[in-house]
Amino acid sequence: MIVDTSHDVILGQHFFAKHDIMVDCNRQRLLFPETWTPRSDWWNNIPMDEAGKLLASPEFQKDVEKREKMMDLEDRRRRDG
């Protein structure tokens, strides 16, 4: 499993076994022991009204639109043969 943090981390079978964490691939989730309580400093809460502000950069939006247009053109090219 690759974790998206400020530092790239790959967690594997030994880490999960050591910390008694079960991987539920069917439901794409991790099952932690009931005795385990996460520390509040391990995550950032981003209120939904602020989440949209993160992507509000005009340069970012322009890049998104450019990439979407390129993907649409490539899809059309492949579909038309």
Backbone bond lengths (Angstrom), bond angles and torsions (degrees), N, CA, C in turn:
res aa  C-N    CA-C-N  psi(-1)  N-CA   C-N-CA  omega(-1)  CA-C   N-CA-C  phi
1 M - - - 1.435 - - 1.521 107.81 -
2 I 1.320 116.84 133.07 1.458 122.15 176.75 1.517 107.66 -102.82
3 V 1.322 116.81 129.15 1.457 122.43 -177.20 1.521 109.06 -102.09
4 D 1.329 116.69 130.19 1.465 122.07 -179.07 1.521 109.14 -87.93
5 T 1.318 116.19 95.80 1.462 122.11 178.65 1.520 107.92 -134.35
6 S 1.311 117.03 -174.41 1.462 119.08 177.88 1.528 111.38 -66.28
7 H 1.323 117.02 -19.20 1.464 122.26 174.61 1.520 107.39 -123.56
8 D 1.345 117.10 132.14 1.455 119.72 178.19 1.519 109.85 -65.67
9 V 1.320 116.00 132.61 1.462 121.46 -178.92 1.520 108.12 -135.52
10 I 1.310 116.48 136.67 1.457 121.12 173.84 1.520 107.12 -115.62
11 L 1.325 115.75 119.78 1.461 121.17 179.28 1.520 108.25 -102.21
12 G 1.320 116.40 137.55 1.449 119.70 -176.78 1.509 113.31 -127.53
13 Q 1.303 113.74 -170.05 1.456 123.27 -175.31 1.527 112.16 -56.39
14 H 1.315 118.37 -41.34 1.469 120.77 -177.61 1.526 111.42 -67.21
15 F 1.337 117.24 -39.22 1.466 120.92 177.89 1.527 110.20 -61.81
16 F 1.338 116.18 -47.60 1.464 119.78 -178.29 1.529 111.00 -64.93
17 A 1.327 117.56 -39.63 1.463 120.72 178.95 1.527 110.82 -65.75
18 K 1.319 117.29 -43.13 1.464 121.31 -178.90 1.523 111.70 -61.44
19 H 1.333 116.93 -36.86 1.463 121.20 -176.29 1.529 112.94 -100.34
20 D 1.346 116.63 9.80 1.468 122.70 176.78 1.530 111.82 56.89
21 I 1.325 116.45 43.63 1.462 122.31 179.22 1.523 107.80 -105.43
22 M 1.322 116.04 128.38 1.459 120.84 178.75 1.527 109.37 -97.54
23 V 1.340 116.00 138.83 1.458 121.56 178.69 1.525 108.05 -99.57
24 D 1.329 116.79 120.81 1.464 123.08 177.96 1.525 107.35 -104.14
25 C 1.332 116.12 92.37 1.466 120.66 -176.02 1.525 112.06 -68.51
26 N 1.331 117.89 -34.85 1.468 120.89 -179.90 1.515 112.11 -58.36
27 R 1.311 116.55 -41.94 1.463 121.33 -175.85 1.532 112.34 -103.42
28 Q 1.323 116.14 5.19 1.468 123.39 179.04 1.525 111.62 50.56
29 R 1.321 115.16 59.16 1.465 119.98 -179.93 1.522 110.02 -149.39
30 L 1.312 115.05 164.86 1.457 122.31 174.75 1.517 108.04 -109.51
31 L 1.330 116.64 139.07 1.462 121.62 178.92 1.523 108.25 -109.91
32 F 1.322 115.49 112.22 1.454 121.69 -178.08 1.523 110.31 -92.10
33 P 1.339 117.95 153.59 1.466 120.38 176.60 1.530 110.13 -59.84
34 E 1.324 117.16 147.37 1.464 121.18 -179.18 1.523 111.93 -62.39
35 T 1.326 117.02 -26.29 1.468 120.07 -178.93 1.525 112.19 -78.81
36 W 1.319 117.07 -11.95 1.458 121.33 -176.89 1.524 110.31 -84.63
37 T 1.316 116.42 126.49 1.464 120.33 175.32 1.524 108.07 -122.73
38 P 1.318 117.09 125.05 1.465 119.68 -177.96 1.519 112.02 -69.55
39 R 1.316 115.31 147.22 1.467 120.53 175.60 1.520 108.52 -77.90
40 S 1.303 117.04 141.28 1.462 120.40 -176.65 1.522 112.82 -67.29
41 D 1.326 118.01 -19.22 1.465 118.87 179.71 1.532 112.34 -85.07
42 W 1.334 117.90 4.97 1.456 121.40 179.33 1.520 112.79 -85.04
43 W 1.299 119.12 -9.97 1.453 120.51 -177.90 1.519 110.20 -142.38
44 N 1.310 114.60 162.11 1.460 121.49 175.26 1.517 108.04 -112.79
45 N 1.306 116.87 129.50 1.452 120.36 173.43 1.517 107.94 -90.30
46 I 1.333 115.60 123.04 1.457 120.41 178.24 1.519 107.19 -113.17
47 P 1.333 117.62 109.15 1.469 119.46 178.01 1.527 110.19 -58.28
48 M 1.330 116.98 144.87 1.457 121.18 -175.45 1.524 112.73 -60.25
49 D 1.331 118.69 -32.82 1.460 119.10 179.77 1.529 111.41 -69.44
50 E 1.323 117.63 -22.66 1.460 121.28 177.43 1.525 112.09 -90.16
51 A 1.328 117.49 -20.79 1.463 120.68 -176.57 1.526 111.00 -61.52
52 G 1.320 118.13 -39.23 1.457 121.13 179.48 1.511 112.88 -66.73
53 K 1.312 117.42 -28.97 1.462 121.03 -179.07 1.523 111.74 -67.07
54 L 1.335 116.72 -26.04 1.458 120.24 -178.70 1.522 111.78 -64.99
55 L 1.328 116.70 -29.42 1.458 120.63 -176.14 1.526 111.99 -104.51
56 A 1.303 118.36 14.26 1.453 121.79 -172.90 1.527 113.84 -82.37
57 S 1.307 118.66 2.28 1.461 121.73 -178.90 1.533 109.87 -65.72
58 P 1.339 118.65 127.14 1.470 120.86 178.82 1.532 112.47 -60.21
59 E 1.329 117.38 -37.13 1.469 120.16 178.83 1.522 110.84 -65.82
60 F 1.335 115.74 -40.15 1.461 120.37 178.76 1.525 109.61 -64.27
61 Q 1.323 117.02 -46.33 1.459 121.21 -179.04 1.526 110.96 -62.56
62 K 1.326 117.33 -40.49 1.462 121.33 178.63 1.529 110.43 -62.31
63 D 1.336 116.82 -41.44 1.457 121.27 178.44 1.524 110.78 -65.33
64 V 1.330 117.11 -40.86 1.469 121.13 178.31 1.522 110.01 -60.34
65 E 1.321 116.55 -47.75 1.467 120.54 -178.52 1.522 111.49 -63.76
66 K 1.331 117.25 -39.07 1.467 121.43 178.11 1.527 110.59 -62.44
67 R 1.336 116.22 -45.21 1.466 120.18 -179.25 1.526 111.34 -66.64
68 E 1.330 117.10 -40.33 1.463 120.13 178.67 1.523 110.83 -63.26
69 K 1.327 117.18 -40.63 1.461 121.27 178.31 1.528 110.22 -62.96
70 M 1.336 116.87 -43.21 1.464 120.78 179.13 1.528 111.05 -63.65
71 M 1.344 117.28 -40.41 1.466 120.32 178.77 1.524 110.84 -66.62
72 D 1.341 117.25 -40.09 1.465 120.60 177.59 1.523 111.02 -62.14
73 L 1.336 116.66 -43.69 1.464 120.50 178.28 1.527 111.32 -62.21
74 E 1.325 116.94 -41.91 1.470 120.85 179.08 1.526 110.65 -65.82
75 D 1.333 117.38 -42.04 1.469 120.64 177.28 1.525 110.58 -60.56
76 R 1.331 116.51 -44.57 1.460 121.34 179.90 1.528 110.39 -63.38
77 R 1.345 116.63 -42.45 1.465 120.78 179.41 1.526 111.04 -61.29
78 R 1.320 117.34 -43.66 1.468 121.04 -179.38 1.524 111.41 -68.71
79 R 1.325 115.83 -38.54 1.459 120.23 -178.89 1.531 110.52 -67.23
80 D 1.335 116.77 -39.41 1.466 121.26 -177.63 1.527 112.69 -80.48
81 G 1.313 116.87 -12.78 1.454 121.61 176.23 1.456 112.07 81.72
